[in-house]
Amino acid sequence: MGTSDSTAALASAGLRVERQPLATGCIEIWWLDQPASRNALTDALVEALLAACGRAAADRDLRGVVLRGSGGHFCAGGSLGGFAQAIGQPLAPGEDDPLVPMNRRFGTLLQALCALPQWLLVAVEGAAMGGGIGLVCCADHVLADADAQFATPEVTLGVVPAQIAPFVVRRLGAARARRWLLTGARQDAAAALQDGLVDEVAPAGGLDAALAGAIARHCAAAPQAVAATKQLLRVEAETPLPQLLDAAAHAFAAGLRGPEARQGLAAFAARQPAPWSVKP
């Protein structure tokens, strides 16, 4: 499948990809593009995002990804359309539950977003609810419009926030995650900033300008150094400290011996910008 065919397939599933060239490499804007449903996460959209993550992981020219929603909202959460027939219906004895792999697939997506070797910025306006909070928790930097609203309302609907819960805990810490996940209370951008879900709140209507600034800051970082650092951060919680520090030493040595360190340190000594330090 060619690039144009792949892009068309993603668009038909509700994911619009905009590739923006830089002086070195490029960035991509991934638009959740189903505004009629406030960009609810259908099975097709989850698969499109997974496909985009797989392609991005192998794309040496891609410097970073921005994830945002079209139509004035980020994401209203998971679509229950695929589960409608099963609501309130018990399984027959001995029957395997088809809901289990369907739900687990969303967790696979969250893992893939966290594992992107590029930096991931999430820009939130309007609603970020349920599964949309899961997407937010995968970001390296989260920007929110001052009028954005956040919630994990699953328990108020009699539903378990199953796949997002570990990611919310990692992002917020256990105590704050309990408050978010066990009450489902709606939070504004200021409260989300205070709790650590959001890193930066833009003035109302100023999200695009704040996003441009965040992109420029992240483009000051060397791509391979970013990828190696994200790898260390990702395994930190699951690796004993001595083993993690051994891996970190190897990553440091490999980076110092590579071309990015040579270019970056030479540019620093010459008081010049590094070759990857470009504005979009």
Secondary structure, 3 states (H helix, E strand, C coil): CCHHHHHHHHHHCCEEEEEEECCCCEEEEEEECCHHHCCCECHHHHHHHHHHHHHHHCCCCEEEEEEEECCCCCECCECCHHHHHHCCCCCCCCCCCCHHHHHHHHHHHHHHHHCCCCEEEEEECCEEECHHHHHHCCCCEEEEECCCEEECHHHHHCCCCCCCHHHHHHHHCHHHHHHHHHHCCCEEHHHHHHHCCCCEEECCCCHHHHHHHHHHHHCCCCHHHHHHHHHHHHHHCCCCHHHHHHHHHHHHHHHHCCHHHHHHHHHHHCCCCCCCCCCC
